[in-house]
Amino acid sequence: MNSRNIFRFCLILSITFWLGAVADVPAQSIFGPGKSQEVSEVDGIPVLIKHLPNWEQVRESARLATTNDELKAVIGDRPALTVIDISGGTEAAIANYEVGTFVIIEFMTPQAATYANDIYRRHVTEFPQQPPVVYRRVGNYSVFVFDANDSAAAAALIDQVKYEKSVQWLGEDPFYQQRLERYVAVMSRDVALSTLVWAGAIGGSAILIGIVIGFLFFRFREKTRLARTAYSDAGGLTRLNLDDLSEAGTPEN
């Protein structure tokens, strides 16, 4: 093998190695230092990033964080998040919108999401945030809008967040009794309404049919009466002329 072939071989090997190294770089690295546990198989983008409202329009500013330090490095020191622990698989997606800084924190279990929601609301009640932070829980997501210049617009932005995963409790569902009571109440209401509707429909139909039959019977009797040539109050019997009345109704001489 001459020197030219050796050079070509080394060049091809170098290019192959470089392309392999580039291909091994996770796509989510452009969204921050954290590595998402759930990445799209189509384009390698973290799924949580795609749950941001209009994520394609803010993908340049979107970031992913898997620890409190990473989140703090992106959005700064936020007292509202000091009580929320981002670890053990919890992820946060951050993006900048015109209305403010948007943050979605996804918890691994409903229990963790419930605990974070309760402790955050308790913290906000004891220590009100200035300026106020627009917050809402959506499924296993805790959604925040910081530095919101319009609370209504921030709430409308949160409305676009949809939690599309099936929630399964590892133990006993704490909301089972509430859902059962709601189901019984809704079912009872529907049965009562259906009964009233059917009773009203049957009663109305009976009245309408009675009116129609009565009207037809009346018309039939009226037509029969008009068809008669003579009328006798004696039911058609021959009346004896005991009063000597003429046909005009005057006594005969």
C-alpha positions as CSV (number, residue, x, y, z in Angstrom):
1,M,0.0,0.0,0.0
2,N,1.6,3.3,-1.1
3,S,1.5,6.6,0.8
4,R,-1.4,7.9,-1.2
5,N,-3.6,5.0,-0.4
6,I,-2.6,5.2,3.3
7,F,-3.6,8.9,3.3
8,R,-7.0,8.2,1.7
9,F,-7.6,5.4,4.2
10,C,-6.8,7.7,7.2
11,L,-8.9,10.5,5.7
12,I,-11.9,8.2,5.3
13,L,-11.4,6.8,8.8
14,S,-11.2,10.3,10.3
15,I,-14.4,11.4,8.5
16,T,-16.2,8.3,9.6
17,F,-15.2,8.8,13.2
18,W,-16.2,12.4,13.1
19,L,-19.6,11.7,11.6
20,G,-20.2,8.9,14.3
21,A,-19.2,11.3,17.1
22,V,-21.7,13.9,15.8
23,A,-24.4,11.4,15.4
24,D,-23.9,10.2,19.0
25,V,-24.5,13.7,20.4
26,P,-28.0,13.6,21.9
27,A,-30.4,16.0,20.2
28,Q,-31.7,17.3,23.5
29,S,-28.3,18.7,24.4
30,I,-29.2,21.9,22.4
31,F,-32.0,22.4,25.0
32,G,-29.7,22.4,28.0
33,P,-27.4,20.2,30.0
34,G,-30.1,17.9,31.2
35,K,-30.9,14.6,29.4
36,S,-34.5,13.8,29.1
37,Q,-35.9,10.4,29.9
38,E,-38.5,10.6,27.1
39,V,-37.3,11.7,23.7
40,S,-39.2,11.7,20.5
41,E,-38.2,8.8,18.2
42,V,-38.8,11.0,15.1
43,D,-36.5,14.0,15.7
44,G,-34.8,13.2,19.1
45,I,-36.4,16.3,20.8
46,P,-37.5,15.8,24.4
47,V,-41.3,15.2,24.6
48,L,-41.7,17.7,27.4
49,I,-40.3,20.5,25.1
50,K,-43.1,19.6,22.6
51,H,-45.7,20.2,25.3
52,L,-44.8,23.8,25.5
53,P,-47.5,26.1,23.8
54,N,-46.5,26.6,20.2
55,W,-43.2,25.0,20.9
56,E,-41.9,25.2,17.4
57,Q,-42.1,29.0,17.6
58,V,-40.0,29.1,20.9
59,R,-37.7,26.1,20.3
60,E,-34.7,28.5,20.0
61,S,-35.3,29.7,23.6
62,A,-36.5,26.4,25.0
63,R,-34.4,24.7,27.6
64,L,-34.6,21.5,29.6
65,A,-33.5,21.1,33.2
66,T,-33.4,17.9,35.3
67,T,-32.1,19.4,38.6
68,N,-32.8,22.5,40.6
69,D,-29.4,23.9,39.8
70,E,-30.0,23.6,36.1
71,L,-33.4,25.3,36.4
72,K,-31.9,28.1,38.5
73,A,-29.2,28.6,35.9
74,V,-31.8,29.1,33.2
75,I,-34.4,31.3,35.0
76,G,-32.5,32.6,38.0
77,D,-33.3,32.4,41.7
78,R,-37.0,32.1,42.0
79,P,-38.4,31.9,45.6
80,A,-41.5,30.2,44.3
81,L,-39.5,27.1,43.3
82,T,-37.5,26.7,46.5
83,V,-40.0,24.3,47.9
84,I,-40.1,22.1,44.7
85,D,-37.5,19.4,44.3
86,I,-36.5,18.6,40.8
87,S,-34.7,15.3,41.0
88,G,-35.3,11.6,40.6
89,G,-36.6,11.8,37.1
90,T,-38.5,15.1,37.4
91,E,-37.9,17.4,34.4
92,A,-38.6,21.0,33.6
93,A,-39.1,22.7,30.2
94,I,-38.5,26.4,30.0
95,A,-39.2,28.9,27.2
96,N,-39.6,32.7,26.9
97,Y,-42.9,34.1,25.6
98,E,-44.1,37.7,25.2
99,V,-46.3,37.3,28.3
100,G,-43.4,36.0,30.5
101,T,-41.1,33.0,31.3
102,F,-43.0,29.8,30.9
103,V,-42.0,26.7,33.0
104,I,-43.5,23.2,32.9
105,I,-42.3,20.8,35.6
106,E,-43.3,17.1,35.0
107,F,-43.3,14.7,37.9
108,M,-43.0,11.0,37.6
109,T,-46.1,10.0,39.6
110,P,-49.4,11.5,40.5
111,Q,-48.4,11.3,44.2
112,A,-45.3,13.5,43.6
113,A,-47.4,16.0,41.5
114,T,-50.0,16.2,44.3
115,Y,-47.4,16.7,47.0
116,A,-45.6,19.4,45.0
117,N,-48.9,21.1,44.3
118,D,-50.0,21.1,48.0
119,I,-46.6,22.3,49.3
120,Y,-46.4,25.0,46.7
121,R,-49.9,26.4,47.4
122,R,-49.2,26.3,51.1
123,H,-45.9,28.2,50.6
124,V,-47.6,30.8,48.4
125,T,-50.3,31.3,51.0
126,E,-47.7,31.9,53.7
127,F,-45.3,33.9,51.5
128,P,-47.1,35.8,48.7
129,Q,-45.0,36.2,45.6
130,Q,-44.2,39.6,44.2
131,P,-44.8,40.0,41.4
132,P,-47.5,37.3,41.5
133,V,-46.7,34.0,39.7
134,V,-49.5,32.5,37.5
135,Y,-49.6,28.8,38.4
136,R,-51.8,25.8,37.7
137,R,-51.5,22.0,38.0
138,V,-52.2,20.1,34.7
139,G,-52.1,16.3,35.2
140,N,-48.6,15.6,36.5
141,Y,-47.4,19.0,35.3
142,S,-46.9,22.0,37.5
143,V,-47.1,25.0,35.1
144,F,-45.7,28.4,36.0
145,V,-45.6,31.8,34.2
146,F,-43.0,34.1,35.8
147,D,-42.8,37.9,35.3
148,A,-46.2,37.8,33.6
149,N,-47.3,41.2,32.3
150,D,-50.9,40.1,31.8
151,S,-52.4,37.5,34.1
152,A,-55.3,36.7,31.7
153,A,-52.9,36.1,28.8
154,A,-50.7,33.9,31.0
155,A,-53.7,31.9,32.1
156,A,-54.8,31.5,28.4
157,L,-51.3,30.3,27.6
158,I,-51.5,27.7,30.4
159,D,-54.8,26.6,28.9
160,Q,-52.9,25.3,25.9
161,V,-50.9,22.8,27.9
162,K,-52.4,19.3,27.7
163,Y,-51.3,16.3,29.8
164,E,-51.7,13.4,27.4
165,K,-50.5,10.5,29.6
166,S,-52.5,7.9,31.4
167,V,-52.3,8.4,35.1
168,Q,-52.2,5.1,37.1
169,W,-51.9,5.1,40.9
170,L,-49.3,2.6,42.4
171,G,-51.5,2.1,45.4
172,E,-55.1,2.9,46.3
173,D,-56.5,5.8,44.4
174,P,-57.2,8.6,46.9
175,F,-59.8,10.2,44.7
176,Y,-61.8,6.9,44.1
177,Q,-64.5,7.8,46.7
178,Q,-64.9,11.3,45.2
179,R,-65.2,10.0,41.7
180,L,-67.7,7.3,42.8
181,E,-69.8,9.9,44.6
182,R,-69.7,12.2,41.5
183,Y,-70.6,9.2,39.3
184,V,-73.6,8.3,41.5
185,A,-74.8,11.9,41.6
186,V,-74.5,12.4,37.9
187,M,-76.2,9.1,37.2
188,S,-79.1,9.9,39.6
189,R,-79.5,13.3,38.0
190,D,-79.6,11.8,34.5
191,V,-82.1,9.1,35.6
192,A,-84.4,11.7,37.2
193,L,-84.2,14.0,34.2
194,S,-84.9,11.1,31.8
195,T,-87.9,10.0,33.9
196,L,-89.3,13.5,33.9
197,V,-88.8,13.9,30.2
198,W,-90.4,10.5,29.4
199,A,-93.3,11.1,31.8
200,G,-93.9,14.5,30.3
201,A,-93.7,13.1,26.8
202,I,-96.1,10.3,27.6
203,G,-98.5,12.6,29.4
204,G,-98.4,15.2,26.6
205,S,-98.9,12.5,24.0
206,A,-101.9,11.1,25.8
207,I,-103.5,14.6,26.1
208,L,-102.9,15.3,22.4
209,I,-104.3,11.9,21.3
210,G,-107.4,12.5,23.6
211,I,-107.9,15.9,22.0
212,V,-107.6,14.6,18.5
213,I,-110.0,11.6,19.2
214,G,-112.5,13.9,20.9
215,F,-112.4,16.4,18.0
216,L,-112.9,13.6,15.5
217,F,-115.8,12.1,17.5
218,F,-117.4,15.5,17.8
219,R,-117.1,16.1,14.1
220,F,-118.6,12.7,13.4
221,R,-121.6,13.3,15.7
222,E,-122.1,16.7,14.2
223,K,-122.0,15.4,10.7
224,T,-124.5,12.6,11.7
225,R,-126.9,15.2,13.3
226,L,-126.8,17.4,10.3
227,A,-127.6,14.5,8.0
228,R,-130.9,13.8,9.8
229,T,-134.2,15.1,8.1
230,A,-136.3,15.3,11.2
231,Y,-135.7,15.4,14.9
232,S,-137.9,14.0,17.6
233,D,-137.4,14.5,21.3
234,A,-139.3,11.2,21.7
235,G,-136.5,9.3,20.2
236,G,-138.4,8.7,16.9
237,L,-141.6,7.4,18.5
238,T,-145.0,8.4,17.3
239,R,-146.5,11.2,19.5
240,L,-150.2,11.1,20.3
241,N,-152.0,14.3,19.7
242,L,-153.8,14.4,23.0
243,D,-153.8,18.2,23.2
244,D,-155.6,18.6,19.8
245,L,-152.7,20.6,18.5
246,S,-152.4,21.3,14.8
247,E,-149.2,21.0,12.9
248,A,-148.7,24.7,13.5
249,G,-148.9,24.1,17.3
250,T,-152.3,25.8,17.8
251,P,-155.4,24.1,19.3
252,E,-157.8,22.9,16.8
253,N,-161.4,24.2,16.8
